[in-house]
Amino acid sequence: MERSLQFRIVILLLCISESLQENKFREFKSCLLERGIEPGRIVERSDSNEYIALNFHWQLKRPDIFPLAYVITKDEDSVATSVACGTEHKVRVVPRSGGHSFEKYSFGDNSSVVLDLGNMNSIDLDKSASVAAIGPGALV
Ligand SMILES: Cc1cc2nc3c(=O)[nH]c(=O)nc-3n(C[C@H](O)[C@H](O)[C@H](O)COP(=O)(O)OP(=O)(O)OC[C@H]3O[C@@H](n4cnc5c(N)ncnc54)[C@H](O)[C@@H]3O)c2cc1C
């Protein structure tokens, strides 16, 4: 096959894949909104200060990643809803707790949605039962 034709086919496939990914994300977002996730908790990829702050990369080991969006979760229900919508609409959902992974695993990749668990940082201690319930966003 001629080289320029091969090149055009690759570009076409990339465009189709990008558009499918965008559709999946739109459906995923509608699913979140329909199930009660407040719009302000969904921060889509953009050059907004909020996205830039959420997507801060302190690790320099691998190239920066730009997930499709961040969902700022507030409780178990919002996590469950996000995972369910991700599964239903085939969008990769990645949890981020402290965000200290050296390998940047908590950023997922450019086609994932990151669940930012940072607000779920409560620590409840039941001394009599010697049991502590620690939110995934609690930092040392
Ligand atoms: C300075 C420094 C020192 C370190 N020292 C050590 C050490 O001594 N020993 C050691 O073992 N590690 C060490 N680490 C590595 C780090 O502690 C681990 O990578 C740890 O997983 C980070 O926790 P985190 O909550 O920040 O995870 P994140 O970076 O938020 O996530 C790490 C991975 O776990 C997933 N994940 C996050 N939260 C959840 C959740 N609630 N449920 C399911 N999956 C989840 C993420 O998607 C990601 O794949 C060190 C890191 C740093 C920066």
Ligand as a Chemical Component Dictionary entry (heavy atoms), coordinates in Angstrom:
data_LIG
# 
_chem_comp.id                   LIG 
_chem_comp.type                 NON-POLYMER 
_chem_comp.pdbx_formal_charge   0 
_chem_comp.three_letter_code    LIG 
# 
loop_
_chem_comp_atom.comp_id 
_chem_comp_atom.atom_id 
_chem_comp_atom.alt_atom_id 
_chem_comp_atom.type_symbol 
_chem_comp_atom.charge 
_chem_comp_atom.model_Cartn_x 
_chem_comp_atom.model_Cartn_y 
_chem_comp_atom.model_Cartn_z 
_chem_comp_atom.pdbx_ordinal 
LIG C1  C1  C 0 8.430  10.228 49.176 1  
LIG C2  C2  C 0 7.734  8.909  48.970 2  
LIG C3  C3  C 0 8.102  7.822  49.737 3  
LIG C4  C4  C 0 7.498  6.577  49.561 4  
LIG N1  N1  N 0 7.848  5.534  50.354 5  
LIG C5  C5  C 0 7.242  4.361  50.227 6  
LIG C6  C6  C 0 7.557  3.264  51.108 7  
LIG O1  O1  O 0 8.385  3.385  51.982 8  
LIG N2  N2  N 0 6.918  2.084  50.944 9  
LIG C7  C7  C 0 5.963  1.940  49.987 10 
LIG O2  O2  O 0 5.382  0.864  49.877 11 
LIG N3  N3  N 0 5.653  2.957  49.134 12 
LIG C8  C8  C 0 6.266  4.147  49.248 13 
LIG N4  N4  N 0 5.934  5.166  48.410 14 
LIG C9  C9  C 0 4.959  4.953  47.346 15 
LIG C10 C10 C 0 3.566  5.439  47.726 16 
LIG O3  O3  O 0 3.418  5.595  49.101 17 
LIG C11 C11 C 0 2.599  4.416  47.196 18 
LIG O4  O4  O 0 2.589  4.521  45.788 19 
LIG C12 C12 C 0 1.147  4.597  47.681 20 
LIG O5  O5  O 0 0.299  3.816  46.901 21 
LIG C13 C13 C 0 0.673  6.008  47.583 22 
LIG O6  O6  O 0 -0.617 6.101  48.156 23 
LIG P1  P1  P 0 -1.622 7.133  47.598 24 
LIG O7  O7  O 0 -2.842 7.103  48.448 25 
LIG O8  O8  O 0 -0.949 8.472  47.429 26 
LIG O9  O9  O 0 -1.941 6.476  46.189 27 
LIG P2  P2  P 0 -2.290 7.165  44.814 28 
LIG O10 O10 O 0 -1.034 7.744  44.223 29 
LIG O11 O11 O 0 -3.458 8.072  44.977 30 
LIG O12 O12 O 0 -2.727 5.864  44.006 31 
LIG C14 C14 C 0 -1.813 4.777  43.782 32 
LIG C15 C15 C 0 -2.556 3.676  43.028 33 
LIG O13 O13 O 0 -3.625 3.150  43.823 34 
LIG C16 C16 C 0 -4.892 3.391  43.199 35 
LIG N5  N5  N 0 -5.784 3.847  44.276 36 
LIG C17 C17 C 0 -5.711 5.015  44.965 37 
LIG N6  N6  N 0 -6.681 5.070  45.875 38 
LIG C18 C18 C 0 -7.387 3.928  45.779 39 
LIG C19 C19 C 0 -8.521 3.412  46.463 40 
LIG N7  N7  N 0 -9.102 4.085  47.445 41 
LIG N8  N8  N 0 -8.980 2.200  46.090 42 
LIG C20 C20 C 0 -8.377 1.491  45.107 43 
LIG N9  N9  N 0 -7.284 1.932  44.413 44 
LIG C21 C21 C 0 -6.805 3.128  44.758 45 
LIG C22 C22 C 0 -4.634 4.476  42.183 46 
LIG O14 O14 O 0 -5.559 4.437  41.099 47 
LIG C23 C23 C 0 -3.234 4.157  41.737 48 
LIG O15 O15 O 0 -3.210 3.108  40.811 49 
LIG C24 C24 C 0 6.520  6.421  48.568 50 
LIG C25 C25 C 0 6.146  7.526  47.794 51 
LIG C26 C26 C 0 6.738  8.753  47.987 52 
LIG C27 C27 C 0 6.333  9.921  47.149 53 
# 
loop_
_chem_comp_bond.comp_id 
_chem_comp_bond.atom_id_1 
_chem_comp_bond.atom_id_2 
_chem_comp_bond.value_order 
_chem_comp_bond.pdbx_ordinal 
LIG C1  C2  SING 1  
LIG C2  C3  SING 2  
LIG C2  C26 DOUB 3  
LIG C3  C4  DOUB 4  
LIG C4  N1  SING 5  
LIG C4  C24 SING 6  
LIG N1  C5  DOUB 7  
LIG C5  C6  SING 8  
LIG C5  C8  SING 9  
LIG C6  O1  DOUB 10 
LIG C6  N2  SING 11 
LIG N2  C7  SING 12 
LIG C7  O2  DOUB 13 
LIG C7  N3  SING 14 
LIG N3  C8  DOUB 15 
LIG C8  N4  SING 16 
LIG N4  C9  SING 17 
LIG N4  C24 SING 18 
LIG C9  C10 SING 19 
LIG C10 O3  SING 20 
LIG C10 C11 SING 21 
LIG C11 O4  SING 22 
LIG C11 C12 SING 23 
LIG C12 O5  SING 24 
LIG C12 C13 SING 25 
LIG C13 O6  SING 26 
LIG O6  P1  SING 27 
LIG P1  O7  DOUB 28 
LIG P1  O8  SING 29 
LIG P1  O9  SING 30 
LIG O9  P2  SING 31 
LIG P2  O10 DOUB 32 
LIG P2  O11 SING 33 
LIG P2  O12 SING 34 
LIG O12 C14 SING 35 
LIG C14 C15 SING 36 
LIG C15 O13 SING 37 
LIG C15 C23 SING 38 
LIG O13 C16 SING 39 
LIG C16 N5  SING 40 
LIG C16 C22 SING 41 
LIG N5  C17 SING 42 
LIG N5  C21 SING 43 
LIG C17 N6  DOUB 44 
LIG N6  C18 SING 45 
LIG C18 C19 SING 46 
LIG C18 C21 DOUB 47 
LIG C19 N7  SING 48 
LIG C19 N8  DOUB 49 
LIG N8  C20 SING 50 
LIG C20 N9  DOUB 51 
LIG N9  C21 SING 52 
LIG C22 O14 SING 53 
LIG C22 C23 SING 54 
LIG C23 O15 SING 55 
LIG C24 C25 DOUB 56 
LIG C25 C26 SING 57 
LIG C26 C27 SING 58 
# 
